[in-house]
């Protein structure tokens, strides 16, 4: 499962509304790609609907779409949203990450 905090869910809902995508169909697509300073990089973008093989998770009123390969690296991850003086954006809390870079956008599993 991919968990979504209330703050992350609220931000996903705001972004979908801004783009005119309904909450019933749309969601945030999260995934993993090769690259980054630690080997794997998190990827995310808004999507209007799930794909056929996606795993779909809904928590706190927001939907997350994950392809099967990325799910192997993201299972039990919590997606949060932070806003403070130093940074603003989504944050992955991934228990499968053995090591991550300073910016938090790449990791080693």
HELIX and SHEET records of a PDB file:
HELIX    1   1 UNK A    6  UNK A   18  1                                  13    
HELIX    2   2 UNK A   68  UNK A   74  1                                   7    
SHEET    1   A 3 UNK A   3  UNK A   4  0                                        
SHEET    2   A 3 UNK A  78  UNK A  83  1                                        
SHEET    3   A 3 UNK A  88  UNK A  93 -1                                        
SHEET    1   B 6 UNK A  55  UNK A  59  0                                        
SHEET    2   B 6 UNK A  62  UNK A  66 -1                                        
SHEET    3   B 6 UNK A  27  UNK A  34  1                                        
SHEET    4   B 6 UNK A  40  UNK A  47 -1                                        
SHEET    5   B 6 UNK A 106  UNK A 108 -1                                        
SHEET    6   B 6 UNK A  99  UNK A 100 -1                                        
END                                                                             
